[in-house]
Amino acid sequence: MSWTRAGQLSAETRSLADVSGLTGPTGATISSAEKYTGNYSYRFSGDSQPIGIAGLNATAARAHLFFRHNGIWGSGFAPLVGMLVDGAPVVWGLDLFTAEIRLRAGWVSGSSTVRFPVTVTSAAITATARWYSVGMTAFFDENGFVSLWVDGLLAATWEGDTRVFRSGQTTARTTITGCYALGTPSGWMTGLGIWSNYAYVDDFYVDVWGGSSRPTDAAPPSRRFLAAFPNGPGGIAQWTPVGGANWQNVAEAPPDNDATYNRATDAGSVDMVNLANIAVPPDWAVRAVIPMVYARKTDASVDSRIRVLVNNDAGALVGAARPLPTFYGYVWERWAAQADGSAWTEATVNTALMGYESAGDFG
């Protein structure tokens, strides 16, 4: 069994279209005031709803983010990172009054009393305004674990019977359906403490475990997402452009939806684009390339699809034909190696072309 990427979020797209937040009074925004990687991060203010990855169906998951706050305000439980387990929130956070790390894990069985199975005194998260590396690992089972990692070190853990309950119910829940970065309280956690304006999240990702066995509990790897946008044509332009040249129609951030776009009316049409160079920070290495396209189909009854492409001197990488909704969303692939199996480097990333191909049915 192994870990598989379920999704990642980078504010460099300057778009909230790829953010699946739970119901909350206000939404996170894109900010250039503070950032860990690139030029932007997600900013939380007041009772902002969380950002995260929804639609999971996992027995175990791990998540990592870079988190920064501007200080502590008031008292109560201020969330850091959490998972939704069949409707029961399981969230690590900081008690702003005692400075203790606490775990909220659904409710006491058959009760409306919130359950806090772990409270520890820790200096892992302090009032100091800086960027923290924050990770969460979880396996909800009779022999499970739920752990919080800060700057690569174990800050707190809950082991044993980690099954959780919804409010007033006695059925134990074990399936992870979402994972969220919470700079401030969300809609399903009201009346709690908050971080002083503002709190920030950058480079968030979620991996899911590929089986029902118990994975080893270890710190999630730190990952940074370096964005590279199209800056020129890539030699093939078979889609019909609307608004500008093919590469220009997919280069803007944030996306302008139907103001400029490229259109395909049959399967097999390919566009390729050149990308701006990346600069890998010192002491970091390229772990994977994740090409992304922002796309939709126009007819819900037709199985139109899209696949992403990468091509360089090592060969061509061709993604699966991914289904499309009728609203815009991101489609992506994650390739940990080049087409010939060799590792990515800054140089090989910067010589690669990215593209996309229409696939499926077009009526």
ABEGO torsion letter per residue (X at the ends): XBBBBAEBBBAAAGBAAABBBBBBABBBBBBAABBABEABBBBBBEBBBBBEBBGBBBABBBBBBBBBBAEBBEBEBBBABBBBBGGBBBBBBBBAAAGBBBBBBEBBBGBABBBBABBBBBAABBABBBBBBBBBBBBBBABBBBBBBBGGBBABBBBEBABBBBBGBABBBABBABBBBBABBBAABBGBBBBBOBBBBBGBBBBBBABABBBBBBBBBBBBBBBBBBAEBAGBBABBBBGBBAAAAAABOBBAEAABBBBBABBGBBBBBBBBBBBBBBGBBBABBBBBBBBBBABAABBBBBBBBBBBAAEBBBBBBBBBBABBBBBBBBBABBAAGBBBBAAAAAABBBBBBBBEBAX
